[in-house]
Amino acid sequence: MKKVPGPPSFDGLKRRIARHRAENRPSKKDHFVRETYCLGLMDARAKAREWFDEYPKAAYWTEVESWRQLDGDQIEFTMRRLPSAD
């Protein structure tokens, strides 16, 4: 019987992601306004709701661009919107 190999190392994937991010930095052509927050769960929900209330999705293309859960019930997230509704 052949031995089944273990799971692959994530080192190569981490390097590829880092290289991709370095090569594909947001350009000045990207007109979105972004803000990153690190808040507790309930505060994070409230902050996102503030953004959606102040900058409606239909007019500003407002969205939670990315988020991740950190230790201690902390959420790090980036909100994105257009600078104006025109």
N, C-alpha and C positions, 0 to 999 in steps of 0.2 A: 504494500500500500504506500502511496505517496503521502508525504506530510503536507498538510494544508498550511499555506503561508498565513502569517498573522496579518492584521490590518496594516495598511500602508502608513508611512510616516507623513505627518502633515507639514513637515518643514518645507518641502518643495512647493506645496500649495500656498503656504504663507509667503514665500519669496515671490511667487508669481502674482499674488494679490498685491503685495507691496510695490512691485515693479509696475503693475498696471495702474495703480493709483498715482504713482509718481509721474508716469508718462501721460496720464489723462487728467491732469489737474483741471478744474473748471476754468474755462477761458473767460476773457472779458466779454465775449459774445453771450455768455450765459447771464441773462438779465434778472435772475431770481435773487430775492433777498432771503438770506438764511440766518437763523439764529439757533444755537445749540444750547440746551439746558441739561442740568443734572439735578433732578428733584425727586422727592419721595413720590410714591405711586399716586396718591390723591392730589398732590400739588401738580404733578405732571399732567394729570387729566384736566385739572382746572386751567392750567396754562395753555394746553392745546385747545380747550373750549374757548378761551379768550381770543386766540388767533382766529378760530373759525367764526366767532361772533363779530369780531372787528373787521376781518378780511374774508367775506363770504367766498366759498370755494368756486362758485360759478363765475364770479368776477375776477378773482385774484389767483385762481388755480392753487389755492392753499392746500397743503398736504403735510402730513408727517412724512418727511423724506426718509428717515431712518431712525431706529431706536434699538436699544439693548438694555437688558436688565443687569444691574450691577449688584454687588453684595449689599446687604443691609436694606433691601427694599427700595433701592435707588434706581431710577430710570434715566438713562441718558438718551436724549432724542434731539433731532434736528427738524425744525419747522421751515417750510419753504413757501414763498409766495411771490407773485409779481409785484413790482414796486407801485404800480397804479392799476386801476381797473379799466383804463382806456383801451 
